């Protein structure tokens, strides 16, 4: 997501086109634009995900895909909330114009927190391990709810500050975000690949902290009953990698 | 000024090309132009001289594909004639040539072997070094040389391969690929159901038919992250093809019509639907790779890359990202000998040689296995 020029051609959908709160672009992927703004009342902060129409796609196909994807993402989020997994709540959506408003999550990403952690403090390793274990529990809870995320990285995990707790940046509640590639599945293989993607992403983003990754799997085991099978499958996935080794 | 001859025969095209690289260093002028001055990126002289580039295609009858045995026989029958013709057209002597390049893989075993035998024979007769070339790397390097695209995300789409590739640290890394069959294979096999001619290529004839298509039918859409899958689409579209009234049979009592307009569904509509769906998938994974690496240029190579609808769609996407699309015409998109000669000569410039003992071919040869030591 490097130096992408801002597309100016996309008009904002209603009600955001008439909102008095400014929209701040916070991320742009291939699929969607993510803004920080408010929803309906100026005191309700929200994350607004807009999926602009793709002019190269046939309009019928474009509408179908936008609708399917927004609905799939919203359904996954709603399912997670119902099962007690910490994810942003869905505030509203419109598949015709292609937007979904979600509850704004305070705090920073796990990536920033791990990158910026103070290693000199006494017990820093213990705090990091605690965080890793909480990540494992969050992912375990997600999988127990029958959802795989599809793109687990430390940028897609927020640390929401807990009221009354010390302001250590590695504390806080793990909230998973960006369910654009999520699917509802009960396949062991899908869950194992989900963990494998996280393991690889964590290793390349935080090479110094890579040794603490087993804590994630420990936390995963604590909360998810099917962990044993998934972790066995993970061994296999590690052996072959996510990609096949041939071209057909 | 080094000259190479390249022999390609990994599928149903047999190609022979002779190339000359004007300056001994650097082999790819675009790299040097880019580093010396970013203001003007167009070199004044053409980067490479194509002395000859000829091809002979094995065309199987409508409704059938090309079988390895018949294709290898075709290559054996034509390879001597093509080499002679290429030498004559290039107007070079045997002494002028520096190396013999051939496709090591990936591809179909029997045709690859037939051409490798020819390359080994020439190399020994003329006492020249052999250079085994990865077919995919050949496509990418030729595309870069012809279009001048400096560091693009590459979409390589053909009958045997579907890959989204970006260069990083002397490797062409595969970001996304087809998990089952290649996109060109999907098009070719659909053409067989409708008995569409394989001359000049089934994909070309589908493209022409699709121009008259209007109704977009519903097909599966299978994108998973940066990967794609086409076998489900093929199964569905084959079903649709068989649903059309066959010539010589009476019209069905209830014709298959578009629910919106009431117009009868034709083969053109199915071709249109197939193209719109699979190309949208390809553009989507390419865009995701571009967003991931922060690139704005995209280069399309491989036989399916000739398709103008695919080029147009990719152009719209690239323009929205503030970039542009680079594509070549059928001389370079479709398998050819010149790309093998070009990529081989780049490797030769770095001292690479394939010994006679290692000059076997391989059906499986991933793009990211090759060390690209001629790029920074």
Interface residues (C-beta under 8 A of the other chain):
Chain A: X1 X2 X3 X4 X5 X7 X9 X28 X29 X30 X31 X54 X55 X56 X57 X58 X60 X61 X64 X65 X150 X151 X181 X243 X244 X245 X246 X247 X248
Chain B: X106 X160 X161 X163 X174 X177 X178 X179 X180 X181 X182 X216 X218 X221 X225 X276 X277 X280 X283 X284 X287 X288 X290 X291 X292 X293 X294 X312 X313 X314 X316 X317 X320 X321 X322 X364 X365 X366
